[in-house]
Amino acid sequence: VITDRREDGMIPEKIGDILAHLFLHDIHHRGQVHAMLSGTSVVPPQLDEFLLDYDVRVRRDEVERLRL
């Protein structure tokens, strides 16, 4: 449980609820970006994958191609 400071005092929030909110918020914004780019001729960048340092070394060609 994490305590969140609000105008009406300290509110306890479950970590699982916070993570669910963050993931859904991320999905929402990726959808917005996709919708905006769909109406243009812009090639969309990689928006849905997080690469760790190890991944960058192993997938260097892909990372360079995607300009990450």
N, C-alpha and C positions, 0 to 999 in steps of 0.2 A: 504494500500500500504506500502510495506517495501522497503527500499533503500538498494541495494546490491552494495558493493564496488568492482569494476572490474578494470582491467588495464587501460581501456579507460574512467574511471570516474565512477560516481555514477549512477546506473541504477535502476529505480523504478520497483518493481515486485509486482504483485497482490498476496495477501495472498492465494486466491483460487488456483492460478497457482502453488505456492510453495507447498501447501498441495497435489495437484494432483501429482506433481513431486515426492514428498516424498513417497506417497502411491504406485505409480508405481515402484519406485526404490526398495521399500521393497518387492513387489510382484516378481520383477525380481530376487532378491537375494534368496528369498525362493525357487523359481523355480530352481535356480542353485544348492542349497543345496539338494533339492529333487532329481535332476538328478544325482548328485554325489553319494548320498546314495543308489539310486536304483541299482547301479552296485556293491553293497557290501552286506555283510550279517549283517551289522549294523542296528539295529532297530532305526528308526529315532525318535528324540525327538519331543516334542510338539513344533511346529514352528509357528503356526498361531493363537495363542490366548494370549492375554494380560490379566493377572489377577490383579485386584485391591486388596488391603489389605483385604477388606471385602470378596471378592471371595475366597481368600486363607483360611480364617477361615471357611467359609461355605462349601468349597470343599476340605477340608484337605486331605481326603483319596486319591482323584484324584491327588492332588498336590504332595503328597508323592510318589504315584505310578509312576508319570511322572518325579519325581526327579527335580521339579521346585524350 
